[in-house]
Amino acid sequence: MKLLEGKIALITGASKGIGRKIAEKFAEHGADVAFTYLSSVE
């Protein structure tokens, strides 16, 4: 059994940087991952 198997993770700001890496690691450890992001309009 993986460490986060059966768990759900909601990660905000997961499109890049540290948020993305956290989402990837949680998924590797068995979590179901839901994530959001907000793009900036310049």
Rosetta silent file (secondary structure, phi, psi, omega in degrees, C-alpha in Angstrom):
SEQUENCE: MKLLEGKIALITGASKGIGRKIAEKFAEHGADVAFTYLSSVE
SCORE:     score description
SCORE:     0.000 S_00000001
   1 L     0.000  134.878  178.453    0.000    0.000    0.000 S_00000001
   2 L   -79.623  158.432 -174.901    1.285    3.433   -0.910 S_00000001
   3 L   -55.408  -42.478 -175.696    1.558    6.179    1.698 S_00000001
   4 L  -108.727   14.875 -179.523   -1.353    8.285    0.381 S_00000001
   5 L   -59.502  133.090 -179.089   -3.469    5.538   -1.175 S_00000001
   6 L    85.558   -0.281  179.483   -7.174    6.203   -0.631 S_00000001
   7 L  -101.536  155.051  176.199   -6.568    9.894    0.107 S_00000001
   8 E  -117.878  131.132  178.681   -7.724   12.888   -1.920 S_00000001
   9 E  -116.758  130.597  173.334   -5.512   15.963   -2.295 S_00000001
  10 E  -109.930  117.328 -175.585   -6.763   19.365   -3.474 S_00000001
  11 E  -120.123  125.249  177.321   -3.842   21.528   -4.546 S_00000001
  12 E   -96.386  146.327  179.442   -4.192   25.155   -5.598 S_00000001
  13 L    71.715   38.813 -173.253   -1.652   26.764   -7.898 S_00000001
  14 L   -98.474   18.038 -178.460   -0.486   23.453   -9.348 S_00000001
  15 L   -82.155  -19.771  179.601    0.211   24.533  -12.923 S_00000001
  16 L  -160.297  172.803  173.979    3.905   25.201  -12.333 S_00000001
  17 H    62.483 -144.039 -174.294    6.652   25.448   -9.770 S_00000001
  18 H   -64.873  -35.819  178.155    6.338   23.991   -6.295 S_00000001
  19 H   -60.848  -41.233  178.606    2.592   23.376   -6.613 S_00000001
  20 H   -64.740  -45.004 -179.986    3.132   21.193   -9.672 S_00000001
  21 H   -63.152  -39.197  177.451    5.895   19.188   -7.995 S_00000001
  22 H   -63.456  -44.462  178.354    3.729   18.625   -4.922 S_00000001
  23 H   -59.543  -43.285  179.314    0.852   17.398   -7.113 S_00000001
  24 H   -62.964  -44.722 -178.830    3.198   15.003   -8.921 S_00000001
  25 H   -66.274  -42.091  177.871    4.641   13.614   -5.672 S_00000001
  26 H   -59.827  -43.747  178.837    1.216   13.147   -4.084 S_00000001
  27 H   -63.419  -41.602  177.786    0.090   11.226   -7.186 S_00000001
  28 H   -58.936  -33.188 -177.887    3.257    9.095   -7.093 S_00000001
  29 L   -91.297   10.597  170.523    2.417    8.171   -3.509 S_00000001
  30 L   100.658   -1.042 -179.539   -1.107    7.057   -4.437 S_00000001
  31 L   -75.582  148.845  166.706   -3.317   10.082   -3.765 S_00000001
  32 E   -82.799  124.702 -172.109   -6.153   11.082   -6.059 S_00000001
  33 E  -112.950  128.997  170.486   -5.159   14.635   -6.982 S_00000001
  34 E  -117.421  136.797 -178.704   -7.411   17.539   -7.931 S_00000001
  35 E  -140.208  158.123  178.222   -5.745   20.828   -8.731 S_00000001
  36 E  -130.864  162.794  173.505   -6.559   24.375   -9.756 S_00000001
  37 L  -155.730  161.744  177.995   -4.676   27.257  -11.226 S_00000001
  38 L  -132.554  120.256  179.626   -5.334   30.819  -12.267 S_00000001
  39 L   -87.990  145.966  179.614   -3.573   32.276  -15.258 S_00000001
  40 L   -90.718  137.985  174.783   -2.594   35.923  -15.262 S_00000001
  41 L  -104.395  121.153 -177.858   -3.630   38.176  -18.096 S_00000001
  42 L  -111.653    0.000    0.000   -1.030   40.820  -18.752 S_00000001
